[in-house]
């Protein structure tokens, strides 16, 4: 991240609170996925892979 990245987000209508909230959510998912991967957690079988349509 650079100040230019923040400027680009602001140009798209994100205020500082929205950027902060997005960073918190992204960081949490990054953290929890690394923990799950490190522990060898397998995905639940009832969750469809991303982009797969419902038949």
C-alpha positions in Angstrom: 0.0 0.0 0.0 1.1 3.5 -0.8 -0.6 6.9 -0.3 -1.5 6.6 -4.0 -3.5 3.5 -3.3 -5.5 5.3 -0.6 -6.0 8.2 -3.0 -7.5 5.8 -5.6 -9.9 4.4 -3.1 -11.0 7.9 -2.1 -11.5 8.8 -5.8 -14.0 5.8 -5.9 -15.9 7.2 -3.0 -14.4 5.5 0.0 -13.9 7.7 3.1 -11.4 7.0 5.8 -13.9 5.0 7.8 -14.8 2.8 4.9 -11.1 2.2 4.1 -10.5 1.3 7.8 -13.5 -1.1 7.9 -12.4 -2.8 4.6 -8.8 -3.2 6.0 -10.2 -4.8 9.2 -12.3 -7.3 7.3 -9.6 -8.2 4.8 -7.0 -8.6 7.6 -9.4 -10.8 9.6 -10.1 -13.1 6.6 -6.3 -13.3 5.8 -5.6 -14.2 9.4 -8.3 -16.8 9.8 -7.5 -18.5 6.5 -3.8 -18.7 7.4 -4.7 -20.3 10.8 -7.1 -22.8 9.1 -4.5 -23.6 6.4 -1.8 -24.1 9.1 -4.0 -26.4 11.1 -5.0 -28.4 8.0 -8.6 -27.5 8.3 -10.6 -28.9 5.4 -13.5 -26.9 3.8 -17.0 -27.9 4.7 -18.5 -30.1 2.0 -21.8 -28.3 2.0 -20.2 -25.0 0.7 -20.1 -24.7 -3.1 -16.7 -23.7 -4.6 -16.6 -20.0 -5.5 -18.3 -19.3 -8.8 -20.1 -22.6 -9.0 -23.8 -22.2 -9.9 -26.6 -23.9 -8.1 -28.0 -26.9 -10.1 
